[in-house]
Amino acid sequence: MVKVRIEVSYLDGVEDPEALTIFKNLSSLGYDSVKSLRIIRSYELDIDSPHYESVARDIGQNLMINPVIHRMKIVKVEDVE
């Protein structure tokens, strides 16, 4: 079994309203040294298949992203026993 992380974020040029709100609040709280902010959602799955990358990619593409506005990154975290 393998622990896999699927990281989902907005594509460059697509506005992230939650990140924009947090960024504006940081500035109003005096954190002017922060120049940008990006939110990345992370999902961890334990997958029991030798084809874990393919399974994770299918899950991400079918359930977790809209390919018009999101990008996805799959990371093998560790082998799980």
QUIBEL-V240856 format. One record per residue. N is the residue number from 1. RES is the residue in one letter. PHI is phi in radians with two decimals (none if undefined). Layout:
# QUIBEL-V240856
N & RES & PHI
N & RES & PHI
This chain:
# QUIBEL-V240856
1 & M & none
2 & V & -2.22
3 & K & -1.59
4 & V & -2.15
5 & R & -1.92
6 & I & -1.86
7 & E & -1.84
8 & V & -2.10
9 & S & -2.50
10 & Y & -1.31
11 & L & -1.16
12 & D & -1.02
13 & G & 1.59
14 & V & -1.73
15 & E & -1.24
16 & D & -1.84
17 & P & -1.09
18 & E & -1.17
19 & A & -1.12
20 & L & -1.07
21 & T & -1.10
22 & I & -1.10
23 & F & -1.06
24 & K & -1.09
25 & N & -1.16
26 & L & -1.03
27 & S & -1.10
28 & S & -1.21
29 & L & -1.57
30 & G & 1.68
31 & Y & -1.53
32 & D & -1.29
33 & S & -1.33
34 & V & -1.38
35 & K & -1.76
36 & S & -2.80
37 & L & -2.57
38 & R & -2.37
39 & I & -1.76
40 & I & -2.16
41 & R & -1.43
42 & S & -2.25
43 & Y & -2.14
44 & E & -1.94
45 & L & -2.21
46 & D & -1.71
47 & I & -2.02
48 & D & -1.82
49 & S & -2.77
50 & P & -1.16
51 & H & -1.82
52 & Y & -1.02
53 & E & -1.12
54 & S & -1.15
55 & V & -1.09
56 & A & -1.09
57 & R & -1.09
58 & D & -1.08
59 & I & -1.06
60 & G & -1.05
61 & Q & -1.22
62 & N & -1.56
63 & L & -2.18
64 & M & -1.94
65 & I & -2.26
66 & N & -1.90
67 & P & -1.08
68 & V & -1.29
69 & I & -2.17
70 & H & -2.04
71 & R & -2.10
72 & M & -2.35
73 & K & -2.24
74 & I & -1.91
75 & V & -2.21
76 & K & -1.36
77 & V & -1.54
78 & E & -2.96
79 & D & -1.46
80 & V & -1.97
81 & E & -1.81
